[in-house]
Amino acid sequence: MASRRALLAERANKILDILEQAHPEATCALHYKNPYELVMATILSAQCTDEQVNLVTPALFRTYPNARALAEADTSALEALIRPTGFFRNKARSLIGLGQALVAHHGGRVPDTMEELVELPGVGRKTANVVLGTWFGKPAIPVDTHVTRLTGRLELTEETDPVRIEQDLMHLLPPAEWTFFSHALIWHGRRICKALRPQCPACALRKDCPWPTARVREAR
């Protein structure tokens, strides 16, 4: 008899196949041209939409085109540029610290390992996974609020902690598909499986999703 993990892996890979058909273009929605820009944009995306970040970053990237320029940034000027993304004072401190750390320890370049990335100011595991998977092409699973919500509704994990969700998904999917799976879930969460008004009738995953059935049962 197949183990529970094997059955979950089978379901996860079936969901992956459906997502590949539903969102074949799924990728990081942030605009960037190099890992330096990507890590800055990802830091700004905390508690902010990618659309708003993309409105702010062109001027940010022009003003601070490299880590040294960012390390030497005037705090007030940087805060003014990124104010629309929210929490701009904390984000400005993180960005300046990021620039200083890149210059002091990495020759101004963004490192390509989890261990080095999470040592950078403003960079947590989610941001590190975005950079590793999206730019460097390394197996990585960024877990944001959409991934957390959808993996719960799809019952791929019982965990709510992002690190534990990441670990559970690692056991269910082939490494080469980790980053796409995360991006596809995010796209699906934004467009279909929304937090407040999920569009279940239009969902390509409806037949493989236990959540609508569970919701009906709870309502009875």
C-alpha positions as CSV (number, residue, x, y, z in Angstrom):
1,M,0.0,0.0,0.0
2,A,1.4,3.4,-1.0
3,S,2.5,5.6,1.9
4,R,0.8,8.9,2.6
5,R,3.8,10.9,1.3
6,A,3.8,8.9,-1.9
7,L,0.1,9.7,-2.4
8,L,0.8,13.3,-1.6
9,A,3.7,13.4,-4.1
10,E,1.4,11.9,-6.8
11,R,-1.2,14.6,-6.1
12,A,1.4,17.4,-6.1
13,N,2.9,16.3,-9.4
14,K,-0.6,16.1,-10.9
15,I,-1.3,19.7,-9.6
16,L,2.1,20.7,-11.1
17,D,1.0,19.3,-14.5
18,I,-2.3,21.3,-14.4
19,L,-0.5,24.5,-13.4
20,E,1.9,24.1,-16.2
21,Q,-1.1,24.1,-18.6
22,A,-2.9,26.8,-16.8
23,H,0.0,29.2,-16.2
24,P,2.9,28.2,-18.5
25,E,4.3,31.7,-18.4
26,A,4.4,31.8,-14.6
27,T,7.6,33.5,-13.3
28,C,8.6,36.2,-10.9
29,A,6.5,39.3,-11.5
30,L,9.1,41.7,-10.3
31,H,11.1,43.7,-13.0
32,Y,14.9,43.3,-12.8
33,K,17.9,42.9,-15.0
34,N,20.4,41.3,-12.7
35,P,20.6,39.6,-9.2
36,Y,21.4,43.0,-7.5
37,E,18.2,44.5,-8.8
38,L,16.2,41.3,-8.0
39,V,17.3,41.2,-4.4
40,M,16.4,44.9,-3.9
41,A,13.0,44.5,-5.6
42,T,12.3,41.5,-3.5
43,I,13.1,43.3,-0.3
44,L,10.8,46.1,-1.3
45,S,8.0,43.6,-2.1
46,A,7.4,42.8,1.6
47,Q,3.9,44.0,2.5
48,C,3.6,45.5,-0.9
49,T,2.3,44.5,-4.3
50,D,4.7,43.6,-7.1
51,E,3.0,46.1,-9.3
52,Q,3.7,49.0,-6.9
53,V,7.3,47.8,-6.5
54,N,7.7,47.8,-10.3
55,L,6.6,51.5,-10.4
56,V,9.3,52.4,-7.9
57,T,12.3,50.4,-9.0
58,P,13.2,52.1,-12.3
59,A,14.2,55.3,-10.5
60,L,15.8,53.3,-7.7
61,F,17.9,51.3,-10.1
62,R,19.0,54.4,-12.0
63,T,20.0,56.2,-8.8
64,Y,21.8,53.3,-7.2
65,P,23.1,51.2,-10.1
66,N,25.5,49.1,-8.0
67,A,26.1,48.0,-4.4
68,R,28.7,50.8,-3.7
69,A,26.2,53.5,-4.7
70,L,23.6,51.9,-2.5
71,A,26.0,51.6,0.4
72,E,26.7,55.3,0.2
73,A,23.1,56.3,-0.3
74,D,21.6,59.3,1.6
75,T,19.0,57.8,3.9
76,S,16.4,60.5,3.3
77,A,16.8,60.4,-0.4
78,L,16.4,56.7,-0.5
79,E,13.4,56.8,1.8
80,A,11.7,59.3,-0.5
81,L,12.2,57.0,-3.5
82,I,10.8,53.9,-1.9
83,R,8.1,55.5,0.3
84,P,5.2,54.2,-1.9
85,T,6.2,50.6,-1.0
86,G,5.4,51.1,2.7
87,F,7.6,50.5,5.7
88,F,10.1,52.7,3.8
89,R,12.3,53.5,6.8
90,N,13.0,49.9,7.7
91,K,13.4,49.0,4.0
92,A,15.8,51.9,3.5
93,R,18.0,50.7,6.4
94,S,17.9,47.2,4.9
95,L,18.9,48.4,1.5
96,I,21.8,50.5,2.7
97,G,22.9,47.6,4.9
98,L,22.6,45.3,1.9
99,G,24.8,47.5,-0.2
100,Q,27.4,47.8,2.6
101,A,27.5,44.1,3.1
102,L,27.8,43.3,-0.6
103,V,30.8,45.7,-0.9
104,A,32.5,44.6,2.3
105,H,32.1,40.9,1.9
106,H,31.2,40.0,-1.7
107,G,33.1,42.4,-3.9
108,G,29.7,44.1,-4.7
109,R,28.2,41.0,-6.1
110,V,25.2,39.0,-4.9
111,P,26.2,35.6,-3.6
112,D,24.6,32.4,-4.9
113,T,24.2,30.3,-1.7
114,M,21.5,30.3,0.9
115,E,24.0,30.5,3.7
116,E,25.5,33.7,2.3
117,L,22.3,35.3,1.2
118,V,20.5,35.1,4.5
119,E,23.4,36.8,6.2
120,L,22.6,40.0,4.2
121,P,20.6,42.7,5.8
122,G,16.9,42.5,4.8
123,V,17.3,39.1,3.2
124,G,15.3,36.3,4.8
125,R,14.8,32.8,3.5
126,K,12.0,33.7,1.1
127,T,14.0,36.5,-0.5
128,A,17.0,34.2,-0.8
129,N,14.9,31.5,-2.4
130,V,13.5,34.0,-4.9
131,V,17.1,35.0,-5.9
132,L,18.4,31.5,-6.0
133,G,15.6,30.0,-8.0
134,T,14.7,32.9,-10.3
135,W,18.2,34.3,-11.2
136,F,20.7,31.5,-10.4
137,G,18.5,28.7,-11.5
138,K,19.1,26.7,-8.4
139,P,16.4,24.5,-6.8
140,A,14.5,26.7,-4.5
141,I,10.9,27.2,-3.2
142,P,10.0,30.7,-2.3
143,V,7.0,30.5,0.2
144,D,4.9,33.6,0.4
145,T,1.3,34.2,1.6
146,H,-0.1,32.8,-1.7
147,V,1.9,29.6,-1.5
148,T,1.0,29.2,2.2
149,R,-2.7,29.6,1.4
150,L,-2.8,27.4,-1.6
151,T,-0.8,24.5,-0.2
152,G,-3.1,24.5,2.8
153,R,-6.3,24.6,0.7
154,L,-4.9,21.8,-1.5
155,E,-3.9,19.9,1.6
156,L,-0.3,19.4,0.4
157,T,0.9,20.2,3.9
158,E,-0.5,20.7,7.3
159,E,2.2,23.2,8.2
160,T,1.7,27.0,8.4
161,D,5.3,28.0,9.0
162,P,7.0,28.9,5.6
163,V,10.2,27.0,6.3
164,R,8.2,23.8,7.1
165,I,6.0,24.3,4.1
166,E,9.1,24.6,2.0
167,Q,10.5,21.4,3.5
168,D,7.3,19.5,2.9
169,L,7.2,20.6,-0.8
170,M,10.8,19.6,-1.3
171,H,9.8,16.0,-0.5
172,L,6.9,16.0,-2.9
173,L,8.3,17.5,-6.1
174,P,11.4,17.1,-8.3
175,P,14.0,19.8,-7.6
176,A,13.9,21.1,-11.1
177,E,10.2,22.0,-10.7
178,W,10.4,23.7,-7.3
179,T,10.7,27.3,-8.4
180,F,8.1,27.1,-11.2
181,F,5.7,25.4,-8.8
182,S,6.1,28.3,-6.4
183,H,5.7,30.9,-9.1
184,A,2.7,29.1,-10.6
185,L,1.0,28.9,-7.2
186,I,1.5,32.6,-6.7
187,W,0.0,33.4,-10.1
188,H,-2.9,31.1,-9.4
189,G,-3.4,32.7,-6.0
190,R,-3.5,36.2,-7.4
191,R,-5.8,35.4,-10.3
192,I,-8.0,32.5,-9.2
193,C,-7.6,31.2,-5.6
194,K,-7.8,34.5,-3.9
195,A,-7.9,34.9,-0.1
196,L,-11.4,36.4,0.2
197,R,-13.2,35.6,-3.0
198,P,-11.7,32.5,-4.6
199,Q,-13.1,31.8,-8.1
200,C,-13.6,28.1,-7.5
201,P,-15.9,27.5,-10.6
202,A,-13.2,28.9,-12.9
203,C,-10.3,27.0,-11.2
204,A,-8.4,24.4,-13.2
205,L,-7.5,22.6,-9.9
206,R,-11.1,22.3,-8.7
207,K,-11.4,18.5,-9.3
208,D,-8.1,18.0,-7.4
209,C,-8.8,20.4,-4.6
210,P,-10.4,19.2,-1.4
211,W,-11.0,22.8,-0.1
212,P,-14.3,23.7,-1.7
213,T,-15.8,20.3,-0.6
214,A,-14.4,20.9,2.9
215,R,-15.9,24.4,2.9
216,V,-19.3,23.1,1.9
217,R,-19.2,20.5,4.7
218,E,-18.3,23.2,7.2
219,A,-21.2,25.4,6.1
220,R,-23.7,22.6,6.7
